[in-house]
Amino acid sequence: MMSKKLFIRGAIAAALAAAMISPAMAADGENILSLYAPKDLKGVPALPYTGEKVTFTTPDLLPGSISVDPIQGHVGEKFTLTGKNLPANASVTLTWSTATGAWLADVQPNTVNYRGLKYEKWAAKLATVTTDANGGFTYSAVAAEDYGGPHDIYAIVNGAAVAKGGYQINPDFKMTPSSGPIGTEIKINYTGIAASLYGQGVVALWDNGYAGMGSGLWTRGTMNFTIRASGKVGDHYLTVTNGFGPRYLNLRQSPVPYVAGSMKKFRVTKDNGLIAPTINYPDSVAVATELRTTLSDVGVNKASTAKATLDATSGYVGSKVKLNVTGLSATGTHKIVWATVVGNRVNCPTSSCWVYAGVDLGTATPTGGAFSADVTVPDNLGGWHVIQIKNGDQIEAQVPFFLKQSIFVYKDKSGKELTKGIALADPSPLPESRDGSGKPTYTFKEGEDVTIALKGVGWTQFDNTMAVVYDNNYVGYGCGFNSNGWVVIHIPAVGGLGTHIIDLYPLYYTNQPSFANTPYGMLPALDYRNNFPALALGYQQPSVHFSIKIVK
């Protein structure tokens, strides 16, 4: 006999399926934005040299020459330019070829799609020199913190190139510290990431296991990131190299042999036991657009002059926010509604497969065209939503709100915290209850089923998914759309006795819908703090960090 609990869940699923028979909310048309580095983004090097853009013509035949010594090196190293056979006693502008990178995103009222990236090439003024009576010059420079790979250097006289040379920036990688106990935060600085197809990404490997990836797109060829030391006491090896998603292993035979990277040794000194769970958000930065998901003019009363404000623009599931509304012309009871979507990405062969939905947050009756109300953020999908004030079916005012991802906290009946996010899995095959399931613990026997529980996971291609890294080995991902933001990830406790590290990172969801030319899809984004495109859209996708202990 089917249990009552299972029957109720099946009924809910059937009702949802019936709702999805209605037409899916597909994009009305592409709205692809170029997302450049936000002006207040930290860790972005200055434009190379003077930063001044130079335009010039390039004749087929250049009369002069520029020799460069050495012809390659790392960021910050010196090189010398020697020009010959240029016009005598002439003012010469030296240029440095560079680029500006931008992420591409299709921003729709009901979702945001990841559409890849681009580079715009240009020439920066390196310096101005004056040739001698023989048409020669010598100039010493330092390699700018810029994209890696070859950089053309031109000599310009009267708006036309008269000579050409070049300098190659090679990758360089620094690691701090070089030893420490399990869980030590290892800071990596990697420079010389190229602005080219196979040179634009970075891959990090821990003992040949894939720890994650990143890019130097916004940060001009520099990537700063952190991983945590894991594994047995003893020596471990961190490899950081350029890679276009998975690591490209025969780089020396490729068109870009200069992106090979290097390996460094880290010594795990001891196991100090469990490390408290943490969640780390990137800094807020200036946004590129005011477009927000679920924010549209459909159903808006065009004659309404009402305004809605919140005392906080972001928060977590269950947090309180003060809503203030003024300028209402209609009287009587108004509904307060949380605008969201319902659906998933998996069951749709084409387009999107979700519909708009509303969650009632309460009612209010205005006095003198205004009211204030305390609103509780619902247990829902994360990301950008709109709180609407409705008179009947008409929206009188609306205001965006960002629901941040959070770690689910397991508590006892008295409200005392037991664990954050970690539990021994319930053996039942049923979907996990939204108020938690399993036995809260950080201690497991080898092979037992560990669950990781999160709230407020979103539905766009930038916040739909979290990548899971176990002892610096990428093992898979969890998705929050079909479960309405409540994510319970299952992984086995393996690796022998002692403390084990579990890290979660944002990723670029590229499975459905899928688009061409979208690199780095479905991989841990280690540089989520300053190279993740959703930052420019007001998203704050965190990394989440846990530890467990395996015992006999």
BAMARVO-752665 format. One record per residue (C-alpha): x, y, z. Coordinates in steps of 0.001 Angstrom, whole numbers, plus 500000, padded with zeros to 6 digits. Example, Ala and Ser with C-alpha at 12.3 -4.5 7.8 and 13.67 -1.06 7.14 Angstrom:
BEGIN
512300495500507800 513670498940507140 
END
This chain:
BEGIN
500000500000500000 501307503416499059 502107505550502072 500156508759502609 503384510774502538 504405509339499177 500933509872497773 500948513543498736 504358514070497149 503200512293494011 500124514488493866 502211517629494131 504476516383491357 501459515608489185 500007519060489804 503300520668488851 503473518568485699 499966519683484794 500947523298485311 503887522867482964 501581521800480143 500893525481479658 503243527182477189 506798527548478432 508155531014479014 510645531318476202 512695534374475431 511003536863473138 514336537524471499 517990537608472327 519256540447474470 522992539755474501 525036542160476606 528811542576476642 529807542533480306 533086544386480834 534988544471484118 532989546586486612 534757549851487340 535070549055491057 536130545414490647 539175544646492800 542297543008491443 542152544450487926 545572545664486713 545842549095485153 545797549382481388 549296548683480048 551817551537480011 550120554878479331 546750553222478689 546262555600475769 544698554044472663 546614554562469409 545287554080465883 547566553889462860 547959552444459379 550221549518458586 551910549579455139 552724546264453470 556433547083453618 558001548541456763 561344550289456163 562708549941459698 563124547206462286 562807546740466053 564871544107467837 563802543029471337 566134541594473975 565064539286475514 562128538392473310 560140536735476101 559754536788479857 557332537220482735 555270540123483988 557558542690485625 560742541651483832 562868544110481812 563406544085478080 565145546463475664 563917547759472299 566422548749469648 565164550498466523 567054550806463223 566507552388459798 563765554707460967 563436558367459881 566270560409461371 565664562793464284 561992561838464324 559457561594467136 558349557960467299 555374556535469151 555912552988470379 552770550865470738 551949547655472605 549221545352471306 546680544354473930 542999543548474302 539930544065476452 537859541052477423 534119540860477990 531702538117479000 528514537696476973 525130537166478602 521616536967477223 519540538785479852 515824537942479724 512934538733482083 512702535042483009 516343533943483024 519945534785482138 521867532655479639 525645532363479385 526756533117475821 530551532986475997 533167535715475804 535038537979473441 538268539970473161 538593543360471488 542162543966470294 543732547410470368 547109549152470630 548258551069473713 550881553803473679 554009552356475243 556237555430475046 557500558239472814 561148558238471717 563255560363469375 565530558728466830 569138559785466355 570748561067463165 570997557486461875 567340556716462522 568025554560465559 566832554437469187 567137552347472317 564398552066474929 564129549933478065 560755548797479370 559217546454481905 556688543813480828 553268545092481802 550780543061483872 548817542159480800 547508539173478880 550088536505478113 551381535442474734 552920537507471907 552490541288471885 553243543242468724 555297546392469231 555093549009466467 557031552192465826 554673554891464514 555677558070462656 553021560488461414 550243557950461940 551856555106460010 553882552114461178 557549552170460150 558873549185462132 557665546179464066 558950543968466857 557389541825469552 557598540531473108 556065537384474582 554684537242478140 554966533735479566 552917532284482427 554239532577485950 552799531141489126 553397531972492778 552036530025495757 551805531025499422 552391529234501800 554260526081500805 553278524002503847 550630523751506538 547963521485508063 544909520098506247 542600522974505367 545366525557504947 544296528232502471 546801528230499638 546855531503497719 547842531288494065 548831534151491786 549012533198488115 550025535715485457 550428535533481700 547020534113480778 546582534653477054 543739536352475181 543388533450472760 541313530313472494 543571527721474127 545511530148476243 542673532034477910 541793529546480638 543605528254483703 543429524748485148 544461523805488707 545393520181489495 546072518762492965 548037515517492741 546770515262489143 543157515597490308 541102518383488721 540567521086491385 538948523731489183 539458526407486555 539370530114485935 540336532833483505 542049536175483342 539419537769481112 538417540723483320 541729540822485176 543970541261482127 545681537893482206 546086537591485969 544217535078488112 544237535086491917 542479532233493676 542585530044496763 542344526310497322 542578524366500582 545242521808501388 543930518265501580 545079514653501727 547472512673503889 550367514195505797 553263514530503375 554078516082500026 551435517028497475 551778518652494080 549851521611492710 549958522132488952 548616525361487474 548586525691483719 546570527192480913 543702525028479755 540460525334477881 538295523509480409 540046520126480797 543796520287480782 545406520168477331 548318517754477837 550471518131474703 550818521905474769 554389521828473450 553036520461470180 550196522970470000 549931526398468359 550304527932471846 553312526156473425 554020529182475628 551102528464478024 552537525359479694 552439526611483322 554318524797486093 554081522649489239 554922523382492884 555148521210495980 553007521705499094 553663519781502295 550699518845504494 552188518934507997 549383517548510179 545673516918510639 544204519362513168 540692517942512882 537433519447511698 537224522971510266 534089525054510745 531862525444507646 532030528807505880 530373530570502969 532294533285501113 530613535875498930 532372538136496432 532234541889496922 529328543797495412 530344545777492338 528787548298489975 526212546602487749 526110546858483971 522331546941483651 519227547442485743 517527544503484020 516432541908486582 514793538521486302 511016538503486950 511020542285486467 508783543161483517 505933545480482647 503465542650482055 500435543288484253 501703546692485441 499097549430485809 500503552048483430 498647554810485250 500069553918488657 502487556372490275 503135554154493274 506705553497494429 507987550584496475 511265550483498398 512992547978500678 515334548591503600 517582545836502201 518103544804498593 519298541285499408 518869538640502068 518446534955502856 515595532493503099 513622533413506216 515125536881506677 512925539926507289 512793542970505075 510809546212505522 508620547131502540 507509550758502130 504982551772499501 503833555304498651 501715556972495968 498954554349495761 495755555686494234 493692552546494713 492175551849498133 491274548629499875 493343545499500426 496477545021498331 498374541753497887 502127541499498410 503509538918495978 506933537334495453 507491536926491690 509385533776490743 509442530920488222 508632527198488412 510104524438486270 513429522922485246 515934522753482392 516083519011481898 512749518003480382 512741520520477574 514263519604474237 514111523175473017 513777526668474466 513084527075478180 510579525096480208 509402527174483073 506548529517483841 506129532569485999 504659531956489440 503779534052492453 504184533399496189 501812535339498472 503684537266501146 500657538861502817 498243541733502381 498153545390503338 495570548160503356 497056551570502510 496311554700504471 496649557925502529 498049555936499599 500876554408501640 501728551479503869 504689549682505461 504950545962506028 507453543434507323 508013540775504688 509552537341505265 511729536097502389 510239532778501229 512005529427500914 512444529728497175 514850529835494257 517769532167494777 518730535087492564 516845538163491464 513133538354492209 510575541119492322 508256541927495220 504999543165493722 502137545155495202 498969544103493438 495450545493493409 493497542573492052 495437541352489020 497160544670488390 500673545454489629 500698548903491223 504379548870492217 507303546457492259 510863546380493587 513734543908492937 515234541749495694 518198539360495538 517850536076497441 521326534940498500 522443531367498749 522918530017502290 523975526891504178 521089524992505732 521466524759509521 520389521552511268 518923522254514723 517489520231517570 513966520742518953 515188523561521209 516726525464518277 520330524622519138 522617524267516110 523787520712515436 525596521032512099 525789523461509218 524892521803505938 526299518332506725 524385515178507699 524430511393507400 521954510684504621 518498509309505294 518354505894503588 514819506633502350 514642507077498552 512103509882498905 513134513475498160 514485515272501193 512100517346503305 512703521117503044 513274521324506791 516137518858506675 516695515132506524 519200512634507766 521264512641510946 523288515834511547 526955514918512053 530430515804510784 531793512304511561 531355509364509198 532504505823508625 534210505273505295 531674504675502546 528737506286504331 526506508697502409 527217512361503203 524623515017502395 525323518712501852 522278520971502170 521930524477500726 519089526991500422 518536529696497826 520202528132494804 518927529888491667 517743529035488173 519765531044485621 522836529636483923 524952531606486404 523330530540489683 521535527289488871 524342524982489930 527181524417492383 530311522383491604 531500519980494331 535227519445494936 536263516675497364 539875516789498581 540610519053495587 539090516608493094 536037517755491150 533361515078491602 530207516628490125 527556519263490683 524152519904492210 521292521872490651 518588523881492417 515911524577489807 513654521522489968 513886521486493777 512921525178494037 516232526345495477 516593523582498092 519640521475497197 520735518280498943 523902516795497447 524956513192498122 528597512059498082 530349509108499761 532811509602502613 536044508187501128 539797508691501295 540734506926504525 540693507925508169 541056511580509086 539817514996507948 538587515565504396 537883518846502637 534705519591500653 534474522831498645 531639524105496453 532080526706493718 529849528445491182 529945527164487615 528715528094484158 525694525889483442 525796525017479735 523660521879479401 520164523191478675 519711525344476786 523131524908475231 524862527406472994 527958527360470832 531198529010471982 530582528834475731 533886527683477258 534431526548480850 530963525026481115 530142522721484072 533505523242485838 534350524810489242 535023528541488808 537872529124491273 538055532813490328 534401533527491128 535388536598493183 536567538750490271 536094536976486941 532545535614487171 530283537368484619 527200537389486849 528941539908489126 528191542576486514 524485541681486759 524307542094490528 524693538415491440 526820537325494394 527558533666493893 529545532275496836 531951529477497484 530985527122500321 533453525157502429 533018522114504682 535053519385506313 534188515898507506 536049513335509593 536226509664508689 536559507356511700 536713503601512235 
END
